[in-house]
Amino acid sequence: MKIALVLSLLLIDTLALAQTQIWQVAIKSTDGIKETGFGYITMTPWMINNRTNLTGYVLTSRTFGVATIRGSAHISGNVFEGEAVESLNNQTSNLQITGKEKPSGIELEVHNTSDGRTFKVRGTPATALLDFSGNWSGIVKQDGLQFSEHFTATPSEFYGIYNIVGEISVYGGMLPASGQLITDNKGNLAGYTFTEIQNVLTSLTGKWNAKKQTAKVKGLTDQGSKLTGAFDKN
């Protein structure tokens, strides 16, 4: 009876430790190619071997789509070592992950063995986000010119990621544009847009103010042009 009680208490202890944790992660490249973004990673611990399953998704200023992550990691003390597969636009990449868990969160280095790129990843427990969805209008400046732009942001199937659909006023006409943006709980933005007809992809980073309902972004097109934009929520 005493043995059964001890085993029961140990099992309760183990279950308490083996709680699923959702992390909001900030991503920044460290290899000289500028890229930033955010994502959400769910860690589901196994009951044995100090391993945890990793699943989630990220959106950066250069992925031009939502990349999904699936893998596992071994955690010994606060040391984190793992591997995962990233899937994006029908292509996969292998990732090696090392790092530590600290009181402030997790700090990881991710090495993409498929293309040789490296990233610094910082994670904190996910919290509720303010709502970025709605209609936005503003001015975009590019190559000494300025254009008006209107877009609507709607939540996607991925928490924290919004689908963008809008129009850009160019030379008396309207160019359809679409894309995706991801936001974190500090109001940072990252994502991309695709301008139809001209077939231009633009990587975006920026910040939005939930209280003032304003947003500012910086972008770089796949043709090398830089742009800035300032928007207000309608």
Backbone bond lengths (Angstrom), bond angles and torsions (degrees), N, CA, C in turn:
res aa  C-N    CA-C-N  psi(-1)  N-CA   C-N-CA  omega(-1)  CA-C   N-CA-C  phi
1 M - - - 1.462 - - 1.536 110.46 -
2 K 1.352 115.83 -43.93 1.463 119.68 179.47 1.523 110.51 -64.70
3 I 1.359 115.39 -39.58 1.465 119.48 179.12 1.522 109.92 -62.63
4 A 1.340 116.73 -43.43 1.460 121.14 179.97 1.522 110.60 -62.57
5 L 1.339 116.74 -38.56 1.454 121.18 179.62 1.528 110.59 -65.94
6 V 1.333 115.94 -43.90 1.466 120.43 178.93 1.521 110.07 -61.94
7 L 1.324 116.55 -45.15 1.468 120.45 178.96 1.515 111.24 -61.78
8 S 1.327 116.60 -38.31 1.465 120.55 178.96 1.523 110.81 -64.28
9 L 1.339 116.11 -42.66 1.461 120.01 179.54 1.524 110.95 -65.66
10 L 1.345 117.06 -39.38 1.454 120.60 177.36 1.519 111.12 -63.56
11 L 1.341 116.21 -39.73 1.457 120.35 179.43 1.524 110.60 -65.43
12 I 1.327 117.01 -41.10 1.466 120.74 177.93 1.518 109.92 -62.19
13 D 1.345 115.76 -42.47 1.465 120.87 177.52 1.521 111.21 -59.92
14 T 1.335 115.84 -45.48 1.459 121.00 -178.82 1.515 111.00 -63.72
15 L 1.319 116.72 -42.43 1.462 120.62 179.28 1.518 110.89 -64.31
16 A 1.332 116.23 -36.37 1.468 119.26 179.33 1.520 110.54 -63.98
17 L 1.356 115.76 -37.77 1.459 119.32 -179.37 1.520 111.66 -75.98
18 A 1.341 116.42 -27.87 1.465 120.64 -173.75 1.527 111.36 -91.59
19 Q 1.306 115.85 51.30 1.445 120.63 179.89 1.526 110.10 -92.14
20 T 1.311 115.44 139.60 1.457 120.04 175.77 1.525 109.62 -66.39
21 Q 1.318 116.40 134.45 1.458 122.36 -178.71 1.518 109.49 -125.49
22 I 1.339 116.62 130.40 1.457 121.47 176.51 1.530 107.85 -104.45
23 W 1.330 115.18 125.99 1.462 121.60 -177.75 1.520 110.20 -112.02
24 Q 1.312 115.17 135.15 1.465 120.47 168.83 1.521 106.38 -90.78
25 V 1.330 117.47 124.83 1.458 120.11 -174.31 1.528 110.82 -116.67
26 A 1.320 115.00 142.33 1.461 122.59 173.08 1.518 107.48 -107.59
27 I 1.327 116.84 134.45 1.463 122.66 -171.94 1.523 109.33 -119.43
28 K 1.332 116.07 135.07 1.459 120.52 177.28 1.521 108.89 -145.33
29 S 1.332 116.21 130.14 1.457 119.80 -179.63 1.527 110.41 -71.76
30 T 1.329 115.93 151.69 1.465 121.13 -179.87 1.526 111.34 -126.09
31 D 1.331 116.57 15.38 1.464 119.95 -174.49 1.522 113.37 -109.78
32 G 1.333 117.70 14.31 1.454 120.61 177.91 1.511 115.01 92.51
33 I 1.339 117.83 -13.71 1.470 121.66 175.27 1.523 107.12 -97.55
34 K 1.332 116.98 111.59 1.447 120.35 -172.26 1.527 111.41 -65.07
35 E 1.325 115.60 125.46 1.469 121.64 178.08 1.520 108.75 -159.75
36 T 1.306 116.82 127.85 1.461 122.24 177.04 1.521 109.13 -133.81
37 G 1.316 115.74 158.37 1.458 119.46 177.99 1.508 111.30 179.77
38 F 1.308 114.63 -171.62 1.462 121.36 -176.58 1.514 109.16 -143.53
39 G 1.311 114.96 167.62 1.448 119.10 178.03 1.514 111.33 -170.54
40 Y 1.316 115.05 -176.19 1.459 121.96 179.69 1.525 108.34 -135.25
41 I 1.334 116.07 124.60 1.452 122.17 -178.76 1.529 109.02 -120.15
42 T 1.326 116.19 127.84 1.458 121.93 176.68 1.524 109.37 -100.06
43 M 1.329 116.27 126.89 1.453 121.85 177.26 1.523 108.51 -109.59
44 T 1.322 115.56 119.72 1.458 121.38 179.79 1.518 108.98 -116.86
45 P 1.333 118.20 103.68 1.478 121.12 -175.56 1.519 112.36 -65.87
46 W 1.340 115.54 145.35 1.447 122.05 169.72 1.525 107.24 -80.46
47 M 1.311 115.69 165.83 1.460 119.62 177.87 1.526 111.65 -82.74
48 I 1.336 117.54 -13.41 1.458 120.55 -176.92 1.529 109.84 -135.05
49 N 1.318 115.77 164.04 1.468 124.41 171.44 1.529 114.47 65.54
50 N 1.309 118.51 12.60 1.463 121.55 177.34 1.532 113.06 53.13
51 R 1.320 116.28 36.29 1.461 120.07 179.76 1.531 110.02 -110.17
52 T 1.303 114.66 157.25 1.455 120.03 179.13 1.526 109.54 -138.45
53 N 1.310 116.78 140.77 1.463 121.10 174.43 1.525 109.44 -78.13
54 L 1.327 116.31 144.10 1.454 122.40 177.68 1.525 109.25 -118.82
55 T 1.319 116.93 125.12 1.456 121.28 173.07 1.525 107.54 -139.83
56 G 1.325 116.34 149.42 1.455 118.11 178.06 1.509 112.30 166.98
57 Y 1.325 114.98 -161.57 1.457 121.03 -176.94 1.520 109.17 -156.47
58 V 1.344 115.59 153.83 1.453 121.70 178.35 1.524 109.04 -139.02
59 L 1.322 115.12 155.64 1.465 122.20 172.94 1.517 106.66 -138.20
60 T 1.329 117.09 124.42 1.457 121.15 -179.97 1.521 110.14 -122.32
61 S 1.317 114.65 178.44 1.458 120.23 -179.14 1.525 112.68 -73.08
62 R 1.348 117.61 -5.53 1.456 119.42 -178.79 1.528 114.11 -128.87
63 T 1.331 118.37 1.66 1.463 118.41 -179.51 1.527 112.06 -80.11
64 F 1.340 116.96 -26.70 1.463 121.76 -178.51 1.527 111.15 51.55
65 G 1.303 115.02 43.34 1.454 122.86 178.96 1.513 109.36 157.88
66 V 1.329 116.87 167.59 1.460 121.49 -179.74 1.528 109.15 -86.34
67 A 1.326 116.30 121.59 1.462 121.87 177.60 1.524 108.84 -94.87
68 T 1.320 116.97 129.69 1.460 121.10 177.56 1.527 109.74 -97.75
69 I 1.344 115.00 148.27 1.458 122.19 -175.77 1.526 109.16 -122.67
70 R 1.331 115.86 136.17 1.467 120.22 174.60 1.527 109.08 -146.85
71 G 1.342 116.42 128.07 1.449 119.72 179.93 1.516 111.62 -175.44
72 S 1.334 115.99 -155.73 1.460 120.17 179.16 1.528 108.57 -153.18
73 A 1.326 115.56 166.02 1.463 120.30 -178.60 1.516 109.86 -148.24
74 H 1.321 114.75 154.53 1.460 122.30 174.54 1.521 108.08 -106.66
75 I 1.317 116.10 129.49 1.467 121.00 -179.60 1.525 108.83 -116.98
76 S 1.333 115.69 118.37 1.458 121.48 178.01 1.514 107.60 -121.44
77 G 1.340 116.17 108.75 1.462 119.55 -172.23 1.513 107.98 66.78
78 N 1.338 115.83 -117.78 1.460 118.76 177.16 1.534 111.69 -111.38
79 V 1.349 116.42 10.77 1.465 121.12 -179.10 1.524 109.86 -91.30
80 F 1.304 114.78 134.07 1.466 122.05 -171.67 1.526 108.82 -121.28
81 E 1.355 117.91 122.47 1.461 122.37 176.01 1.522 108.92 -136.82
82 G 1.333 116.53 130.41 1.444 117.94 -177.79 1.509 113.55 -159.88
83 E 1.310 114.78 -176.65 1.445 122.13 178.00 1.526 108.07 -146.69
84 A 1.327 115.30 152.15 1.461 119.78 -177.58 1.523 109.47 -154.25
85 V 1.318 114.91 165.62 1.459 121.88 175.15 1.523 107.88 -117.56
86 E 1.326 115.98 128.29 1.461 122.04 176.85 1.523 108.56 -100.93
87 S 1.332 116.87 129.29 1.462 121.95 178.92 1.519 109.08 -114.48
88 L 1.341 115.81 127.57 1.457 121.08 -177.84 1.526 109.46 -151.30
89 N 1.327 115.50 123.62 1.470 120.86 176.37 1.529 112.15 50.52
90 N 1.338 115.45 47.67 1.469 123.01 176.62 1.533 113.43 66.77
91 Q 1.329 117.32 18.00 1.452 121.68 174.92 1.526 109.01 -124.96
92 T 1.338 116.40 150.59 1.459 120.51 -179.84 1.529 110.66 -122.21
93 S 1.336 115.32 150.82 1.456 122.72 176.66 1.524 108.43 -133.83
94 N 1.332 115.95 145.11 1.457 121.03 177.59 1.521 110.33 -94.08
95 L 1.327 116.47 134.51 1.453 122.15 -176.82 1.526 110.57 -119.39
96 Q 1.332 116.38 137.28 1.461 122.69 170.14 1.525 107.86 -108.88
97 I 1.328 116.87 132.97 1.458 121.47 -172.62 1.522 109.96 -125.42
98 T 1.332 116.66 128.16 1.455 121.84 174.48 1.523 108.34 -135.28
99 G 1.328 116.40 154.00 1.453 118.62 178.25 1.514 112.73 163.96
100 K 1.325 114.29 -166.01 1.453 121.17 -178.08 1.523 110.92 -138.45
101 E 1.313 113.97 152.55 1.461 120.20 171.50 1.520 107.92 -98.30
102 K 1.336 116.02 128.42 1.450 122.13 -179.42 1.524 109.66 -120.34
103 P 1.339 117.80 168.50 1.471 119.34 178.28 1.526 112.67 -56.90
104 S 1.333 116.90 -30.38 1.468 120.31 -178.90 1.518 113.02 -84.53
105 G 1.338 117.59 -9.52 1.461 120.47 -179.09 1.517 110.97 144.54
106 I 1.331 116.93 -154.04 1.453 121.42 179.05 1.524 109.65 -113.08
107 E 1.319 116.16 142.27 1.460 122.22 176.26 1.525 107.47 -124.98
108 L 1.323 116.16 117.97 1.453 121.48 -173.01 1.522 111.20 -126.52
109 E 1.325 114.86 154.26 1.456 121.37 166.96 1.519 106.93 -115.55
110 V 1.306 115.95 128.13 1.458 121.40 -178.44 1.523 108.63 -114.96
111 H 1.322 115.28 124.23 1.466 121.15 178.94 1.520 109.11 -112.05
112 N 1.328 115.80 121.20 1.455 121.28 177.18 1.528 107.73 -85.64
113 T 1.329 116.60 105.43 1.457 120.15 -176.40 1.526 111.96 -73.85
114 S 1.326 117.06 -13.03 1.465 120.24 -179.73 1.519 112.63 -78.98
115 D 1.353 117.23 -34.96 1.465 119.22 -179.75 1.536 113.23 -125.36
116 G 1.347 117.45 0.40 1.453 121.00 175.52 1.511 115.75 82.59
117 R 1.320 118.68 3.17 1.457 120.88 -177.14 1.529 111.17 -81.69
118 T 1.345 116.05 155.01 1.460 121.41 179.33 1.528 110.35 -129.67
119 F 1.330 115.35 150.39 1.455 121.95 -176.86 1.517 110.52 -141.30
120 K 1.319 115.57 147.64 1.456 122.30 170.80 1.528 107.18 -99.13
121 V 1.325 115.54 131.36 1.467 121.25 -177.40 1.522 108.78 -125.56
122 R 1.315 116.30 124.88 1.470 121.53 176.19 1.520 108.67 -116.73
123 G 1.328 116.43 130.63 1.455 120.51 -177.33 1.510 113.21 -123.72
124 T 1.314 115.78 142.46 1.461 123.05 174.09 1.529 108.09 -131.98
125 P 1.316 118.03 154.44 1.464 119.29 178.72 1.533 110.98 -54.94
126 A 1.315 115.95 131.94 1.463 120.86 -176.90 1.524 111.06 -64.92
127 T 1.317 115.65 140.19 1.465 122.12 176.50 1.524 108.68 -127.56
128 A 1.315 116.04 167.92 1.468 120.21 -178.92 1.526 110.53 -63.05
129 L 1.330 116.21 140.57 1.457 121.98 -179.40 1.513 111.43 -100.75
130 L 1.332 116.15 150.63 1.453 120.57 170.48 1.523 108.59 -75.53
131 D 1.323 116.30 154.09 1.466 122.10 -171.06 1.521 111.54 -85.61
132 F 1.336 116.41 116.77 1.461 122.60 178.27 1.530 112.39 -88.52
133 S 1.318 117.34 -10.09 1.466 120.41 -173.93 1.525 111.79 -65.88
134 G 1.333 115.29 153.91 1.458 121.03 178.94 1.511 111.75 136.97
135 N 1.326 115.59 -171.44 1.460 122.43 -179.61 1.526 110.10 -98.69
136 W 1.327 115.65 132.77 1.463 122.08 -177.37 1.526 110.14 -127.49
137 S 1.329 116.33 144.70 1.466 122.15 176.93 1.520 109.30 -136.32
138 G 1.355 115.68 147.18 1.455 117.61 179.46 1.512 113.10 -174.87
139 I 1.317 114.03 -168.70 1.464 122.33 -177.63 1.526 109.21 -119.32
140 V 1.326 115.50 131.96 1.458 122.28 175.92 1.525 108.33 -110.75
141 K 1.343 117.50 131.81 1.462 122.68 178.06 1.524 109.20 -112.05
142 Q 1.340 114.47 129.27 1.457 119.81 -177.24 1.524 110.03 -152.11
143 D 1.324 116.20 129.60 1.465 122.29 176.64 1.541 112.65 52.76
144 G 1.333 116.55 41.71 1.454 120.73 178.42 1.515 114.79 78.83
145 L 1.313 117.48 1.15 1.467 121.71 179.19 1.520 109.31 -115.66
146 Q 1.333 116.40 162.23 1.454 119.31 175.65 1.531 109.82 -133.01
147 F 1.327 114.57 146.42 1.455 121.77 -175.85 1.529 108.85 -135.44
148 S 1.304 116.02 148.95 1.463 119.63 173.83 1.527 108.86 -88.18
149 E 1.306 114.88 146.27 1.464 119.86 -178.86 1.525 109.59 -140.44
150 H 1.306 115.16 141.71 1.469 122.09 177.07 1.523 107.39 -130.18
151 F 1.322 116.84 135.06 1.467 118.58 176.39 1.525 110.59 -147.71
152 T 1.316 114.33 157.87 1.461 122.30 176.46 1.514 108.47 -116.90
153 A 1.325 115.76 130.39 1.461 121.95 178.37 1.526 109.24 -106.35
154 T 1.325 116.53 125.96 1.462 121.59 178.12 1.528 109.29 -127.30
155 P 1.331 118.24 143.14 1.468 120.39 -179.01 1.530 111.07 -60.95
156 S 1.333 116.05 137.78 1.461 121.01 176.41 1.523 108.78 -90.68
157 E 1.310 116.04 -173.45 1.468 120.33 176.83 1.523 111.62 -71.25
158 F 1.341 116.73 -14.63 1.463 121.79 -179.97 1.526 109.44 -101.35
159 Y 1.331 116.05 124.42 1.457 121.09 -178.51 1.523 110.55 -57.95
160 G 1.342 116.50 130.96 1.457 121.57 178.52 1.505 114.70 89.74
161 I 1.331 117.39 -9.00 1.464 121.81 179.75 1.522 109.69 -108.88
162 Y 1.337 115.26 135.49 1.463 121.04 -177.79 1.526 110.17 -119.80
163 N 1.323 115.57 137.52 1.459 121.07 172.57 1.527 108.71 -82.48
164 I 1.323 115.97 137.81 1.457 122.48 -176.23 1.538 109.49 -114.99
165 V 1.315 116.37 127.25 1.462 121.33 174.70 1.516 107.63 -134.93
166 G 1.350 117.28 129.44 1.459 118.79 -178.76 1.508 113.52 -166.06
167 E 1.339 114.76 -164.33 1.451 121.74 -179.51 1.520 110.14 -140.31
168 I 1.333 115.54 146.21 1.456 122.05 176.00 1.525 108.32 -117.48
169 S 1.330 115.71 128.23 1.467 120.49 178.98 1.527 108.97 -82.45
170 V 1.337 116.73 114.32 1.466 121.91 -176.95 1.529 109.15 -132.73
171 Y 1.346 115.51 120.03 1.469 122.12 174.60 1.537 112.06 50.21
172 G 1.319 115.68 45.29 1.460 120.48 176.33 1.507 115.09 82.08
173 G 1.344 118.14 -2.74 1.459 121.65 178.21 1.515 110.73 -119.84
174 M 1.322 115.62 175.07 1.452 121.10 -179.41 1.524 109.85 -118.42
175 L 1.331 116.76 125.78 1.450 121.84 177.45 1.529 109.59 -102.67
176 P 1.333 117.83 123.34 1.468 119.72 175.99 1.528 110.34 -66.26
177 A 1.305 116.10 142.78 1.464 121.56 178.62 1.519 109.36 -139.98
178 S 1.326 116.62 150.31 1.460 121.43 178.35 1.520 108.32 -149.82
179 G 1.322 116.29 168.57 1.455 119.92 179.73 1.509 111.37 167.12
180 Q 1.333 116.00 -159.48 1.453 122.20 179.73 1.517 109.91 -145.81
181 L 1.335 115.42 146.79 1.462 122.49 175.07 1.519 108.63 -131.07
182 I 1.343 115.71 144.80 1.458 120.91 172.79 1.514 108.15 -118.84
183 T 1.326 116.58 145.58 1.462 121.37 -179.92 1.523 109.41 -129.17
184 D 1.337 115.70 154.44 1.460 119.79 174.55 1.523 109.19 -113.75
185 N 1.343 116.23 -176.05 1.470 119.10 -175.54 1.529 113.01 -78.10
186 K 1.352 117.41 2.06 1.460 121.05 174.85 1.527 111.64 -106.24
187 G 1.325 116.75 3.75 1.455 120.30 178.15 1.515 114.91 86.19
188 N 1.337 117.78 8.55 1.457 119.85 176.33 1.519 110.64 -74.39
189 L 1.332 116.16 148.81 1.459 122.26 -178.41 1.525 110.24 -126.26
190 A 1.319 116.23 150.00 1.461 122.27 170.96 1.516 107.65 -155.35
191 G 1.324 116.44 150.40 1.449 118.83 178.57 1.514 112.70 164.16
192 Y 1.313 115.84 -149.81 1.458 120.49 -176.14 1.530 109.72 -158.12
193 T 1.330 115.62 160.96 1.457 122.00 170.76 1.522 108.83 -133.92
194 F 1.318 114.87 154.36 1.459 121.78 175.98 1.521 108.00 -125.71
195 T 1.339 116.12 119.09 1.458 121.59 179.64 1.519 108.99 -93.50
196 E 1.330 115.65 117.75 1.457 120.65 -178.46 1.531 110.57 -72.26
197 I 1.283 115.83 168.70 1.471 125.94 -176.32 1.526 109.54 71.31
198 Q 1.357 116.71 -56.45 1.464 119.51 177.71 1.535 111.98 -80.54
199 N 1.347 115.81 -16.85 1.470 121.45 179.66 1.530 112.26 54.67
200 V 1.339 115.99 53.74 1.461 121.89 -178.13 1.533 109.64 -111.78
201 L 1.333 115.94 125.90 1.460 121.54 173.75 1.522 109.09 -96.27
202 T 1.333 116.49 134.64 1.464 121.12 -179.67 1.519 109.64 -128.32
203 S 1.333 116.97 125.05 1.460 121.03 174.00 1.522 108.68 -85.22
204 L 1.338 116.74 142.42 1.459 121.53 -173.02 1.527 111.72 -131.09
205 T 1.329 115.56 143.36 1.463 122.69 167.20 1.529 106.61 -137.76
206 G 1.322 116.83 157.04 1.463 118.10 179.86 1.506 112.65 174.25
207 K 1.320 114.68 -162.04 1.459 121.16 -177.00 1.523 108.43 -151.61
208 W 1.345 115.39 145.90 1.455 118.38 175.39 1.515 110.34 -128.95
209 N 1.341 114.65 150.36 1.461 122.77 -178.11 1.524 108.25 -108.95
210 A 1.337 116.22 108.34 1.459 120.37 -176.09 1.528 112.28 -65.58
211 K 1.338 116.86 -31.45 1.460 120.16 -179.07 1.520 111.45 -72.64
212 K 1.326 116.56 -45.16 1.465 121.02 -178.63 1.527 111.99 -86.06
213 Q 1.347 116.06 -13.42 1.465 121.31 -177.85 1.534 111.42 59.32
214 T 1.321 115.43 47.21 1.460 122.26 178.02 1.525 109.27 -127.43
215 A 1.326 115.97 157.30 1.461 121.01 178.41 1.521 109.78 -144.79
216 K 1.327 116.12 143.56 1.461 121.61 175.12 1.521 108.26 -129.32
217 V 1.346 115.66 136.62 1.454 119.96 -178.69 1.523 110.60 -133.65
218 K 1.335 115.43 156.80 1.452 123.53 170.24 1.520 107.07 -123.74
219 G 1.338 116.02 146.05 1.447 118.32 -177.09 1.504 113.16 -142.75
220 L 1.334 114.56 162.06 1.454 122.12 175.54 1.520 107.47 -138.42
221 T 1.336 116.73 121.82 1.464 120.17 -178.97 1.528 110.34 -80.85
222 D 1.329 115.66 163.42 1.458 119.20 178.14 1.524 111.77 -71.91
223 Q 1.346 116.46 -2.40 1.461 121.26 175.34 1.531 111.53 -101.16
224 G 1.359 115.79 2.83 1.451 120.48 175.37 1.517 116.11 93.11
225 S 1.329 118.81 2.85 1.462 121.73 179.52 1.528 110.70 -84.74
226 K 1.348 115.91 137.26 1.452 121.26 176.11 1.523 109.95 -95.11
227 L 1.326 116.66 150.12 1.456 120.56 178.19 1.513 110.55 -146.89
228 T 1.319 115.72 161.30 1.462 123.50 174.09 1.524 108.00 -132.65
229 G 1.316 116.47 153.57 1.455 119.95 178.18 1.516 111.24 -146.41
230 A 1.337 115.79 144.54 1.469 122.33 176.12 1.515 107.94 -128.20
231 F 1.334 116.68 128.88 1.462 120.47 -173.11 1.516 111.67 -131.79
232 D 1.327 114.84 152.12 1.461 122.93 172.83 1.522 108.78 -122.86
233 K 1.316 115.31 143.72 1.465 119.59 177.86 1.526 108.53 -81.14
234 N 1.311 116.59 130.47 1.474 121.49 -177.20 1.533 110.88 -73.77
